[in-house]
C-alpha cells in the first residue's frame, strides 16, 4: 500500500464535506446540495482526482501511479499491467475522465501511446474480445478498466505483472474479482505486484480500512452461518457523519474514534444475529429432545406389537369369528362388515386384532379399519373392499416401516444434538466489543479535553 500527500484542495473540500454532512446537506463550488451519500462520493472522487469535482489541478495519486507504471514497464518489458478504476470512466461526450489523465501522465513519462488502452474503447463484443486477446498476448502492455468491465468473466492473465487499484471499491468481493484477473492459473510470472494507493488526509485511508473490516467480519459471518441481513449491513457504502468529520479534520484520534464506532455498530449487529441464532438453537434442542422421547415411546409400543404378531406369507384372516384362507371370499365378507354402523372388533390378521371404527358427524358416516393394540395402524375405508383388504395385508410391513422411520429419526436428532453439544452461549466477540466501548469512552474524553483547551 503506497501512501502519499494530497493537494491543498483535499483538506478544503473535506472540511466542506463535513460541515454540510452534519447538516444533512452541503454546498460545493457548483452550488449543488447533496445528500450524505453524495458526500461520500465527493470524498472518494477528490481522493482520486480533483478534476472529478471541478477543481482544475493534477491528481497527485495519478501522477504517482504513472511513475510506478513507467518503472514496471521498463523493468518488466514482457509484462502487462491491469489498472482498475470505477470512478471517472471514459464518457462518449469526451468530457474529463480519470483514465485519460492517467494515460496523459504515462505518455509524458515516456510510455508510447499505443501501449495504453481503455476497455471502454471497445465499442462492441468483437472489439472487446480482440482487445482482451491482444492484452493477453502482450500486444499492448497497459489496460485500464472498471471492476464491472474487467473484474469478472475475462481471461487475460497470461502476462500480468501488476494489478493497480486506483480507487477503493466498497465491497471486498470487488477486490477479489480484480485481483482474480491476475492471481490465477495461466499467469507465466512467478511474482505479481498488487498496488493500492492512499492519499493522506482523504477518504482513501478510511475506505481501505472499511473494506478490510468488512472482509474480516463477512468471512466470520459466513463461517458462522449467520443471516444474510448481517452481511448486507456490512456492505453499506455510505460513511457516517463521524467518518466524514474524521477524514476532514485530519486528526488521528477522530479517525480512530470513527473507526471504533463503526466497528462497534457492526459488532452490535453481529451480536444481535448471534442471540437470535442462539434462541433458535436452544429451541431446536428442546424440540429435538422431545421428538427423541416421542420416537422412543413409539418404538416400545411397536416392538410390543411386533412381538405378539405372527407374520405369514400364506393368506389367512379371521373375520366375525371365521378364518378365511380364500382371498376372494374374505374380500366379500369384509365388504359386508364395512357397511356396519357400530364400532367393534371384527377379527384379526397376523395375530393382530382388527377393529371397525365408525365416526358420524353432521349426518355423514366415516369408517376406518384399525389394526393392533399396543400400536394402532389406522386405514380409512376405501371405495372397494379389495383395496381395504390390501391395507390389512400390508399392515405388518407398514409397522416395520414405521419402526425404521422412528429409529432413523432418533439417530438423526441425536446427531444434531451432538453437533450442538458445544453450543456457544456467549458472543465470541464479547471481549472485543467491551474493549471497543471502553476505548470509545476514553477517546471521547480525550477529544473533549482537547476541545476545552482550544477554547
C-alpha positions in Angstrom: 0.0 0.0 0.0 1.5 3.3 -1.1 0.7 6.4 0.9 1.4 10.0 -0.2 0.3 13.5 0.5 -2.6 15.1 -1.5 -3.1 18.6 -2.7 -4.1 21.6 -0.5 -7.6 21.3 -2.0 -8.1 17.9 -0.4 -8.4 19.4 3.1 -10.5 22.3 1.9 -13.1 20.1 0.2 -13.1 17.6 3.0 -13.9 20.3 5.5 -16.7 21.5 3.3 -17.9 17.9 3.0 -18.0 17.5 6.8 -19.7 20.8 7.5 -22.6 20.0 5.2 -22.7 16.4 6.2 -23.5 17.3 9.8 -26.4 19.4 8.5 -27.5 16.6 6.1 -26.6 18.8 3.1 -23.6 20.8 1.9 -22.7 23.3 -0.7 -20.0 22.6 -3.3 -18.4 25.1 -5.7 -21.2 24.3 -8.2 -23.9 25.3 -5.6 -25.4 21.8 -5.5 -27.0 20.5 -2.4 -26.1 16.8 -1.9 -27.1 14.0 0.5 -24.7 12.2 2.8 -24.3 9.6 0.1 -23.1 12.3 -2.2 -20.7 13.5 0.5 -19.2 10.0 0.5 -18.9 10.0 -3.3 -17.4 13.5 -3.4 -14.8 12.5 -0.8 -13.9 9.4 -2.9 -13.6 11.4 -6.0 -11.3 14.1 -4.6 -9.0 11.3 -3.3 -8.6 10.0 -6.9 -8.6 13.2 -8.9 -9.5 16.8 -8.0 -10.9 17.4 -11.6 -13.7 14.9 -10.8 -15.2 17.6 -8.5 -14.4 20.6 -10.8 -11.0 21.6 -9.3 -8.5 22.1 -12.1 -5.4 20.5 -10.6 -3.4 17.4 -11.5 -4.0 14.4 -9.3 -1.1 13.6 -7.0 -2.3 10.0 -7.0 -2.4 9.7 -10.8 1.0 11.3 -11.1 2.4 8.8 -8.6 0.7 5.8 -10.3 2.0 7.0 -13.7 5.6 6.9 -12.3 5.2 3.4 -10.9 3.6 2.2 -14.1 6.6 3.5 -16.1 9.1 1.9 -13.7 7.4 -1.5 -14.0 7.0 -1.0 -17.8 10.8 -0.6 -18.1 11.8 -3.2 -15.6 9.4 -5.9 -17.0 9.2 -5.3 -20.7 7.2 -8.5 -21.3 4.8 -7.9 -18.5 1.3 -6.4 -18.8 -0.3 -4.1 -16.3 -4.0 -4.0 -15.3 -5.3 -0.8 -13.7 -8.7 -0.6 -12.1 -10.8 2.5 -11.5 -14.6 2.7 -11.1 -14.6 6.5 -10.9 -14.1 8.9 -13.8 -14.6 6.3 -16.5 -14.4 7.5 -20.2 -17.5 9.2 -21.5 -18.9 9.3 -25.0 -19.0 13.1 -24.9 -15.3 13.3 -24.4 -15.6 15.0 -21.0 -12.9 14.6 -18.3 -12.0 11.1 -17.3 -9.5 9.7 -14.8 -8.4 7.3 -17.5 -7.4 10.0 -19.9 -5.5 12.0 -17.3 -3.6 8.9 -16.2 -2.8 8.0 -19.8 -1.5 11.5 -20.4 0.8 11.3 -17.4 2.1 7.9 -18.6 2.7 9.3 -22.1 4.6 12.3 -20.6 6.7 9.8 -18.7 7.8 8.2 -22.0 5.4 5.3 -22.4 4.2 5.0 -26.1 0.5 5.9 -26.5 -0.2 2.7 -28.4 0.8 0.7 -25.3 -2.1 2.0 -23.3 -5.8 1.1 -23.9 -9.1 1.6 -22.2 -11.5 -1.4 -22.0 -14.3 1.2 -22.6 -12.8 1.8 -26.1 -14.2 -1.5 -27.3 -17.4 -0.5 -29.0 -18.9 -4.0 -29.4 -18.3 -7.5 -28.3 -16.0 -8.4 -31.2 -13.7 -5.4 -30.4 -13.8 -6.4 -26.7 -12.8 -10.0 -27.5 -9.9 -8.7 -29.7 -8.7 -6.2 -27.1 -8.7 -8.9 -24.4 -6.8 -11.3 -26.7 -4.2 -8.7 -27.6 -3.7 -7.8 -24.0 -3.3 -11.4 -23.0 -0.7 -11.9 -25.7 1.1 -8.7 -24.7 0.5 -6.8 -27.9 0.0 -3.8 -25.7 1.1 -3.5 -22.1 -1.3 -1.4 -20.1 -5.1 -1.9 -19.8 -7.3 0.5 -17.7 -10.8 -0.7 -16.9 -13.6 -0.8 -14.3 -14.5 -3.7 -12.0 -17.7 -4.2 -13.9 -16.0 -4.5 -17.3 -12.7 -6.2 -16.3 -13.3 -7.7 -12.9 -15.1 -10.9 -13.8 -15.6 -13.2 -16.8 -12.4 -12.3 -18.6 -9.2 -14.3 -19.1 -6.2 -12.2 -19.9 -3.9 -13.3 -17.0 -1.1 -14.7 -19.1 1.5 -11.8 -18.7 0.0 -9.6 -16.0 2.8 -8.4 -13.7 1.0 -5.6 -11.9 -2.6 -5.0 -10.7 -3.2 -1.4 -9.6 -6.2 -0.2 -7.6 -6.6 3.4 -8.5 -9.8 3.8 -6.4 -11.2 1.9 -3.5 -14.2 -0.3 -4.2 -16.8 -0.6 -1.4 -17.1 -4.4 -1.4 -14.3 -6.9 -0.5 -15.7 -9.1 -3.3 -14.7 -6.4 -5.8 -11.1 -6.6 -4.6 -11.1 -10.3 -5.0 -12.6 -10.0 -8.5 -9.9 -7.5 -9.5 -7.0 -9.5 -8.2 -8.5 -12.7 -9.5 -7.8 -11.5 -13.1 -4.0 -11.9 -12.4 -3.5 -14.2 -9.5 -4.7 -17.3 -11.2 -3.5 -20.4 -13.1 -2.1 -19.5 -16.5 0.0 -16.5 -15.5 3.6 -17.0 -16.5 5.1 -14.6 -13.9 6.4 -16.0 -10.7 5.7 -12.8 -8.8 2.9 -10.3 -9.4 2.6 -6.9 -7.9 -0.6 -5.5 -6.3 -0.5 -1.8 -5.7 -3.0 0.1 -3.6 -2.7 3.9 -3.3 -3.8 6.1 -0.4 -3.9 9.8 -0.4 -3.2 11.3 3.1 -6.0 13.2 4.8 -8.5 11.9 2.4 -11.3 9.3 2.3 -8.8 6.7 0.9 -7.4 5.6 4.3 -10.9 5.2 5.8 -12.2 3.5 2.7 -9.5 0.8 2.7 -9.9 0.4 6.4 -13.7 -0.2 6.0 -13.1 -2.7 3.1 -10.7 -4.6 5.3 -13.2 -4.5 8.2 -16.0 -5.8 6.0 -13.9 -8.6 4.6 -12.9 -9.7 8.1 -16.4 -9.8 9.5 -18.2 -11.0 6.4 -15.9 -14.1 6.5 -16.8 -14.7 10.1 -20.5 -14.3 9.4 -20.4 -16.7 6.5 -18.4 -19.3 8.5 -20.9 -18.9 11.4 -23.9 -19.4 9.0 -25.4 -16.2 10.2 -28.1 -14.3 8.5 -27.7 -12.6 5.1 -29.1 -9.4 6.7 -25.9 -9.0 8.7 -23.7 -9.3 5.6 -26.0 -6.7 3.9 -25.5 -4.3 6.8 -21.7 -4.7 6.4 -22.0 -3.8 2.7 -23.3 -0.3 3.4 -21.5 2.2 1.1 -22.2 5.4 3.0 -19.8 6.8 5.5 -21.2 8.0 8.8 -21.1 11.7 9.8 -18.4 10.8 12.3 -16.3 9.3 9.5 -16.7 12.4 7.3 -15.6 14.6 10.2 -12.6 12.4 10.9 -11.4 12.4 7.3 -11.8 16.2 7.1 -10.2 17.2 10.4 -7.0 15.2 9.8 -7.0 14.3 13.4 -5.8 10.7 14.0 -7.9 10.4 17.2 -11.1 11.4 15.3 -10.4 8.8 12.7 -9.7 6.2 15.3 -12.9 7.1 17.1 -14.9 6.9 13.9 -13.4 3.5 13.1 -14.2 2.3 16.6 -17.8 3.5 16.4 -18.1 1.8 13.1 -16.8 -1.5 14.4 -19.0 -1.3 17.5 -22.0 -0.8 15.3 -21.1 -3.9 13.2 -20.4 -6.0 16.3 -23.8 -4.9 17.7 -25.4 -6.2 14.5 -23.5 -9.5 14.8 -24.3 -9.8 18.5 -28.0 -9.4 17.7 -27.7 -12.1 15.0 -25.8 -14.4 17.4 -28.5 -14.0 20.0 -31.3 -14.8 17.5 -29.4 -17.9 16.3 -28.8 -18.9 20.0 -32.5 -18.7 20.7 -33.2 -20.8 17.6 -30.6 -23.4 18.6 -32.0 -23.7 22.1 -35.5 -24.0 20.8 -34.2 -26.7 18.4 -32.5 -28.6 21.3 -35.7 -28.7 23.2 -37.7 -29.8 20.2 -35.2 -32.5 19.3 -35.2 -33.9 22.8 -39.0 -34.1 22.8 -39.0 -35.8 19.4 -36.4 -38.3 20.5 -38.5 -39.1 23.6 -41.6 -39.5 21.4 -39.9 -41.8 18.9 -38.6 -44.0 21.8 -42.1 -44.3 23.3 -43.4 -45.3 19.8 -40.7 -47.9 19.4 -41.6 -49.5 22.7 -45.3 -49.8 21.5 -44.3 -51.0 18.0 -41.9 -53.6 19.4 -44.5 -55.0 21.7 -46.9 -55.2 18.8 -44.3 -57.0 16.6 -43.5 -59.5 19.4 -47.2 -60.6 19.6 -47.7 -60.6 15.8 -47.3 -63.7 13.7 -46.4 -62.8 10.1 -47.1 -65.4 7.4 -46.9 -65.2 3.6 -49.8 -67.6 3.3 -53.1 -65.7 3.3 -55.3 -66.1 6.4 -57.6 -63.7 8.0 -60.2 -64.0 10.8 -63.5 -62.0 10.3 -66.5 -62.3 12.6 -65.1 -65.4 14.2 -64.4 -67.3 10.9 -61.0 -67.9 9.5 -60.7 -67.3 5.7 -57.9 -68.6 3.5 -59.6 -67.8 0.2 -58.9 -64.1 -0.6 -62.0 -63.5 -2.8 -64.3 -64.9 -0.2 -62.6 -62.9 2.5 -62.9 -59.7 0.4 -66.6 -60.2 0.0 -67.1 -60.7 3.8 -65.0 -57.6 4.5 -67.3 -55.6 2.2 -70.3 -56.7 4.2 -68.6 -55.8 7.5 -67.6 -52.4 6.3 -71.2 -51.4 5.8 -71.7 -51.7 9.6 -72.7 -48.7 11.7 -71.2 -49.7 15.0 -67.6 -49.5 16.2 -66.4 -53.0 17.2 -63.7 -55.6 16.9 -64.2 -57.5 13.7 -61.4 -60.0 13.5 -57.6 -60.4 13.3 -54.7 -60.7 10.9 -51.1 -61.8 11.6 -52.3 -62.3 15.2 -53.1 -58.6 15.4 -56.7 -57.5 16.2 -58.8 -55.6 13.6 -61.4 -53.0 14.6 -64.1 -51.2 12.7 -64.2 -47.6 13.8 -67.3 -45.7 12.8 -67.5 -41.9 13.1 -70.6 -39.8 12.5 -70.6 -36.1 12.0 -73.4 -33.9 10.6 -75.1 -36.9 9.1 -72.0 -38.2 7.4 -70.5 -41.5 8.4 -66.8 -42.3 8.0 -65.4 -45.8 8.6 -61.9 -46.8 9.5 -60.1 -50.1 9.8 -57.7 -50.1 12.9 -55.1 -52.9 13.3 -53.2 -53.6 16.5 -53.5 -52.9 20.2 -50.1 -51.5 21.5 -49.5 -49.5 18.4 -52.6 -48.9 16.2 -52.5 -48.6 12.4 -55.5 -46.7 11.0 -56.7 -47.1 7.4 -59.7 -45.1 6.0 -62.3 -47.3 4.3 -61.7 -47.4 0.6 -64.3 -47.4 -2.2 -63.6 -51.0 -3.0 -63.3 -53.8 -0.3 -60.4 -55.3 -2.2 -58.3 -52.1 -1.7 -59.2 -52.1 2.0 -58.1 -55.8 2.2 -54.7 -54.7 0.7 -54.3 -52.2 3.6 -54.8 -55.1 6.0 -52.4 -57.4 4.2 -49.8 -54.6 4.2 -50.2 -53.8 7.9 -47.3 -55.9 9.1 -44.8 -54.4 6.6 -46.3 -50.9 7.4 -45.5 -51.5 11.0 -41.9 -52.4 10.1 -41.5 -49.3 8.0 -42.8 -47.1 10.8 -40.3 -48.7 13.2 -37.4 -47.9 10.8 -38.6 -44.3 10.5 -38.6 -43.8 14.2 -35.1 -45.4 14.5 -33.8 -43.1 11.8 -35.4 -40.0 13.5 -33.7 -40.9 16.8 -30.3 -41.3 15.0 -30.8 -38.0 13.1 -31.8 -35.9 16.2 -29.0 -37.5 18.2 -26.6 -36.5 15.5 -28.0 -32.9 15.5 -27.7 -32.8 19.3 -24.1 -33.9 19.1 -23.3 -31.1 16.7 -24.8 -28.6 19.1 -23.1 -30.2 22.1 -20.5 -27.4 22.3 -23.1 -24.7 21.5 -21.6 -21.3 22.4 -23.9 -19.4 24.7 -21.7 -16.3 24.8 -21.0 -14.0 21.9 -17.4 -14.8 20.7 -16.6 -11.1 20.2 -17.9 -10.0 23.6 -14.5 -9.1 24.9 -13.6 -7.2 21.8 -16.9 -5.3 22.0 -16.3 -4.4 25.6 -12.8 -3.3 24.8 -14.0 -1.0 22.0 -16.7 0.6 24.2 -14.0 1.4 26.8 -11.7 2.8 24.0 -14.6 4.9 22.7 -15.3 6.5 26.1 -11.5 7.1 26.6 -11.1 8.8 23.2 -14.2 10.9 23.6 -12.9 12.1 27.0 -9.5 13.0 25.4 -11.1 14.8 22.5 -13.4 16.7 24.9 -10.4 17.8 26.9 -8.6 18.9 23.7 -11.6 20.9 22.7 -11.8 22.6 26.0 -8.1 23.5 25.9 -8.6 25.1 22.5 -11.4 27.3 23.6 
